[in-house]
Amino acid sequence: MGYDISFSMPGHDDDGLSDELLLHLTNDQEAAWRRIVARAEHEIGPADEGRYPTHLELWLHEPAMQLCYAGNSASIEIPYRYTATVASAHAAVATAYALARIVEVETGMRGLDDEVSQAIQEYDLPKAVARYRGVGQHVRDLVAGQGPDSRSAGRHGPATGR
């Protein structure tokens, strides 16, 4: 579970990475991937890449995030571990948006920040960081047992008001 940004080709109405059973990239799509990897490593930092039967992946090291690419669709996922401070959350989301802009430029796809329903080109970073931090705090609360259900954890039966 992470913060998601998705990409699709304008005019294509598909559900992304699950459409193809096996990856079949055109020469142009393969070249776009090579440019994405090179620019990400140059502009953002160290990364590893993987090739799978259904998609390609790029993992940025710091802040850690994953880009999955299938030619006509892609997605970026940021783990919620960077939400503890405003600075770390801002750095993670800003990095994801920088990677998203690289994907848009190199592929012609359009990015959508699924968490706040905004196009990457709108670049409302404060809105995205606030959402990222809010969900991250909610996840931490649930893990620590401080979520909405924890208030009634010691009760047996309905509350009596006593």
C-alpha positions in Angstrom: 0.0 0.0 0.0 1.4 3.3 -1.0 0.6 6.7 -2.5 -0.2 6.2 -6.2 0.3 8.2 -9.4 -0.9 6.7 -12.6 -0.2 7.3 -16.3 -2.1 6.6 -19.4 -2.0 7.6 -23.1 -4.4 10.4 -24.0 -7.4 8.9 -25.8 -6.9 5.4 -24.4 -9.6 4.2 -22.0 -7.9 1.2 -20.4 -7.2 0.0 -16.8 -3.4 0.2 -17.1 -0.8 -2.3 -16.2 -3.2 -5.3 -16.1 -4.3 -5.1 -19.8 -1.5 -7.2 -21.2 -0.5 -10.7 -20.1 2.9 -10.3 -21.6 4.9 -7.2 -22.2 5.4 -6.3 -25.9 7.1 -2.9 -26.2 7.5 -1.1 -29.5 10.9 0.3 -30.3 9.7 3.8 -29.4 8.4 2.5 -26.0 11.7 0.7 -25.3 13.6 3.9 -26.2 11.3 6.0 -23.9 12.1 3.6 -21.1 15.8 3.9 -21.6 15.4 7.7 -21.5 13.3 7.6 -18.4 15.9 5.5 -16.6 18.8 7.7 -17.7 17.1 10.9 -16.7 15.9 9.5 -13.4 19.4 8.4 -12.4 20.9 11.7 -13.6 18.2 14.1 -12.3 17.0 12.3 -9.1 19.6 9.7 -8.0 20.6 6.1 -7.9 18.1 3.6 -9.1 17.8 -0.1 -9.9 15.7 -1.5 -12.7 14.0 -4.8 -13.4 12.3 -6.5 -16.4 9.4 -8.7 -15.8 7.1 -10.6 -18.2 4.3 -8.0 -17.8 6.2 -4.7 -17.1 9.4 -2.9 -16.4 10.3 -1.5 -13.0 12.5 1.3 -11.7 13.2 1.6 -8.0 14.6 4.9 -6.8 16.7 4.6 -3.6 16.2 7.8 -1.7 13.4 8.5 -1.2 12.5 5.0 -2.2 9.7 4.6 -4.7 8.8 2.3 -7.6 7.9 3.1 -11.2 6.1 0.3 -13.1 6.0 0.8 -16.9 4.1 -1.2 -19.5 4.4 1.0 -22.7 1.0 2.6 -22.8 0.5 2.8 -19.0 2.6 3.3 -15.9 2.4 3.9 -12.2 4.5 5.3 -9.4 4.1 4.1 -5.8 5.6 5.9 -2.8 5.6 4.0 0.5 4.1 5.9 3.5 7.3 5.7 5.6 8.2 9.3 4.7 5.1 10.9 6.3 6.5 11.4 9.8 7.8 14.9 9.1 6.7 17.7 6.8 10.2 17.8 5.3 10.4 14.1 4.5 6.9 14.0 3.1 7.5 17.0 0.9 10.8 15.5 -0.4 9.1 12.2 -1.2 6.1 13.8 -3.0 8.3 16.3 -4.8 10.6 13.5 -6.0 7.6 11.5 -7.2 6.3 14.5 -9.1 9.8 15.0 -10.7 9.8 11.4 -11.8 6.2 11.8 -13.1 7.2 14.8 -15.2 10.0 12.7 -16.7 7.6 10.0 -17.6 5.2 12.5 -19.1 7.9 14.2 -21.2 9.5 10.9 -22.4 6.3 9.0 -23.2 3.5 11.4 -24.0 1.4 9.9 -21.3 -0.5 12.0 -18.8 0.0 11.6 -15.1 -2.7 11.6 -12.5 -2.1 11.9 -8.8 -4.8 9.4 -7.9 -4.8 10.3 -4.2 -5.9 13.9 -4.8 -7.5 13.5 -8.3 -5.3 16.0 -9.9 -3.2 16.0 -13.0 0.6 16.1 -12.4 0.8 19.2 -14.5 -1.4 21.1 -12.0 1.5 20.7 -9.6 -0.4 21.4 -6.4 2.3 20.0 -4.2 0.9 21.3 -0.9 -2.4 19.5 -1.5 -0.5 16.3 -2.4 1.8 16.5 0.6 -1.1 17.1 3.0 -2.9 14.0 1.6 0.2 11.9 1.8 0.9 12.9 5.4 -2.7 12.5 6.4 -2.9 8.9 5.1 0.5 8.1 6.5 -0.6 9.3 9.9 -3.8 7.2 9.7 -1.7 4.1 8.8 0.7 4.7 11.7 -2.3 5.1 14.1 -3.9 1.9 12.9 -0.6 0.0 13.3 -0.1 1.5 16.8 -3.6 0.5 17.8 -4.9 4.1 18.0 -7.3 3.9 15.1 -11.0 4.5 15.3 -11.8 0.9 16.5 -9.2 1.1 19.4 -11.5 3.3 21.6 -13.9 0.4 22.1 -11.2 -2.4 22.3 -11.8 -2.9 26.1 -15.6 -3.0 25.9 -17.8 -6.1 25.9 -21.2 -5.3 24.5 -22.8 -2.0 23.8 -21.7 1.1 25.7 -24.0 1.9 28.6 -22.9 5.5 29.2 -21.7 4.7 32.8 
